[in-house]
Amino acid sequence: MNVKVLGISTSPRQNSNSDLLLCQALAGAESAGAEIEYIRLRDLDIAPCIECNSCYKRGACVVEDDYQMLSSKMLEADRLIFATPIFFMTVCAQAKALIDRCQCLWAHKYVLKKPLITTGRDRRAMVIAVGGTKSKKMFDSIRLTAKYFLDVLEMNYAANLFVNKIDDPGRIKQHPSAMNEAFRLGRELAATDVPPPEKPVSVELV
């Protein structure tokens, strides 16, 4: 059975750098024989969490929109590639809205103590983030947010691709090493013949 790889682009703009890297990573996964699916959050209707805490009793979100469809896809996938631009040193608003809506999965798992997925599945994730400043702390928040987001999804945090000093739309195309690394990491993510890493493989480029 083919590995199912879901790529989620969270950038709000066309021709974004994080999106282009995501497409390269998905191409790498596909070259390894994976079945890929690409989703852009800006095409979906995902409202912010309203913190009603209904999920503490139901284990599901009462806000009905495209979140239900996307959360099902995230739980069904064997691999996830999550791509975001960096806004104010963290994920963009679209990415944060999706992550916050996963509070219902946290409640399902930790409050109601019900299983989310079939135990024993090999599920892994990769995070792509692109920023435009020179700060050495740019990716600290991304790492921490991704750690707890992927814990809720019951996915092994396998890899990061972080690129800074890239801002103008499409400029990442002039950074061949970043494009090559995205392809390589995507291909490696789809592998099933090697165990998941104990900590994320991290590639950080300028």
Secondary structure, DSSP 8 states (H G I E B T S, - for coil): ---EEEEEE--SSTT-HHHHHHHHHHHHHHHTT-EEEEEEGGGS---------THHHHSS-SS-STHHHHHHHHHH-SEEEEEEEEETTEE-HHHHHHHHHTHHHHIIIIIS---SS-TT---EEEEEEE--S--TTTTHHHHHHHHHHHHHTT-EEEEEEEE-S--STTGGGG-HHHHHHHHHHHHHHT-SSS---SS-EEEEE-
